[in-house]
């Protein structure tokens, strides 16, 4: 059996499981031959070798182009499965932190019995179609979701173990961390751990630093752990692997190992090899304590020991997870992440098996002695026309004004060129009394031009016409058209000649069907994350606006802007509304107040003040001055219906009006003014200033006009938005659905990665932005490797379609994505990264060691227990069921015989 794995389209690993009875497989131990090919299409391998069970192989390659491969291969045997795992770093950079990392399964070999022979094919109608090579192709993935269990399983002691602080002292690292944990000072807690790792007071002599410093026999436990793991894989009995050990004397050393573990867990990435060794020591200690320190002692099987060897540390909740720095930021929007469920990833695959005739497409009957000719003619024509038209219009207004001036000038010239003569006919005058006169006779007046008027008039008319031609317009139109016509004709002729036949003839045409075999394969359990993304197309819309100047923001309706009726429009908010809806014609609001005035002088007793239309009087101010020598010492009067009186000492008086409109009378009455002259014009002066307020009807009229403008502008912007959205979404043309889904996938990928990165900023914070900028690519690489982005599924909450049918779009376009208010994304996690990602979600820290050396925070115990159960029971790839489907085609075949087909229903047991 040969398996090929292509890694990141960079290099491939070809592995072959050798026969168990071969020379390279002594005693039936599985042996796998492996080859690394770089580049992918290279015929000669750059690395080759053999690996057997219970072995680990180091592989390394350095090419001339600086490409490097370095890592380990491990071969594991479980029941009837042989699994080749790889932990490989590759890339062009010498620094492993900047290289690509692959940690997973390279090949899976299943030792299955030979398949039974295929059933005979009874379909005689397909004997003329030779079999072709068939290849399984993926159809679509789907996930069968299982809910989280309600409680932690009772056998959780097999899968988890934790620290017991009963044997620790007050000066231990755990005690001091627990003391300052309520202060939520992450920096102070890290500083304690740094002091511990630097062997500073008060932790002098507590940090081991290497296995050589760990007391015996604990320094041999990491190697013992590796041996026990191999024994657990192959042990089929219930043998006691460590009898007679007393662990009670180890408690102080075990407690000190726990303090080392806590320091290395907080300062992640420091001395990783020693941190892994400490974890293995603690696992061995947990196995021994579980078996010999419990009362009564537990009898463990090989399966129980294997579970204990793969148990995870439950971190003490008094300390972990650490609080964030003070610089931690809150999420920018309402998006969130949550562990969703455990699901079985299943892949639907299809294979083309054969072609077979289907239903009857047509029958041609030819009688004995008949010759029939059938001709089918298909004519298709395409006509393409492209027309381009442009016009220019020039309006010479200045020439028109000149012509108007010329007309006036010519009229004056014409009048100046005439001579007027007057003639009298028997015109006499008779005078009577001193003031009377009588005229008798008649007179006439004649106008005569000095020059030829016809020539002058025609010249003037000619100049006016010429100028008018220039004044009206200068219109130039350019039209260019292109026409293309294509015609294609296809003629099919069939001749049926039965002139020499012995009987009637019948030709049967049948549709040709494709027969596919569809299968469902179980790829095992997957840990699912649920991500809720608010406005998933936000960044995509912003990029389109930046690159193509395309506005994809849906315009807010007047109601969303707070304008539900025209009464909500005010002089304070209308300018903002006109600016938002891009209205060019601005209707200024009427002035809230205006003024009318009237002046009364001596000799004037009344006047009328004209109140402007659509205004009413609210207040009047009367001001007067009386001359010192005037006979009048006081002035009294009425403005509308309000009385006033001014004297030498009271010169101004304010009056409240009753809302008068139109003409407002102002009167001066009584003995205040002389009845007859002589009076002097400067005896007194009286001014009346009337304050007028706009009427409610005028204000409502303006509000209604602006409200109508806003609604029309909103409808126009909405129409442009829908048109732009349809064009960008590809609704006006035939689009590739897969290309549209890839656009959605890439946009959601970026938003999900950014949301997952937000976990770090919320859980940890950023104490030094410059430092984290260097480590940020490592986080993105971790997310790329830990999540199965190709199996991501999503759903859109297309809320605008609820309110308006006009905003709905086709399902095979980008419309649901562009106008979605929220997206729900289900993202599977690679099984080898289950616990690393769970730890990242709760702490914001990437744990550097693989499973089972990843700790678990106490709040995640229930999820971790379910992950372990699903992970251990993973059947990997398994074909669950298959069936066949018939897919009609547009092709036809001629049946060999003239017998009508008979269709029988399949037998159902």
PEUR-V949401 format. One record per helix or strand of 3 or more residues. SS is the DSSP state (H for helix, E for strand). FROM is the first residue (numbers start at 0). TO is the last residue. Records with the same first field share a line. If there is no record, write none. Layout:
SS: FROM-TO  FROM-TO
This chain:
E: 1-6  10-16  30-36  46-51  55-61  67-77  80-90  99-109  136-145  159-161  311-313  335-365  370-393  417-430  436-448  473-496  504-533  592-600  605-609  614-625  633-638  641-646  651-655  662-667  683-693  792-796  821-828  877-893
H: 25-27  95-97  123-125  153-157  164-166  172-182  185-196  210-212  217-233  247-265  271-291  301-308  396-415  452-471  537-547  565-567  573-579  695-728  736-762  768-785  788-790  799-802  804-806  814-817  830-842  857-871
